[in-house]
Amino acid sequence: MTLKFYEFTGEYYALIKAYSKEEAIAYYKEYVCDIDSPVTQVSMQHAWGQFKPSLGEVTVEDFLENTVEVLLADPDL
């Protein structure tokens, strides 16, 4: 199974890497905000474009690592 990228654009922005939309939604509600938010599956290229400016200590390997995680979240959290 391949990880996909999901962008949440409601009250609190997030970019989440997950195996399914349902898993991404559950992860968003647990780690970002428990309010329903519009979610769209995005391409790896789009996700990388959003993620790349915030690299800091994170590497490309971290971005591609096969784990479910929040890649970006609204800084107001």
Summary of the structure (lengths in Angstrom):
residues: 77
radius of gyration: 11.5
end to end distance: 30.8
largest distance: 32.8
contacts: 205
relative contact order: 0.29
helix: 35%
strand: 25%
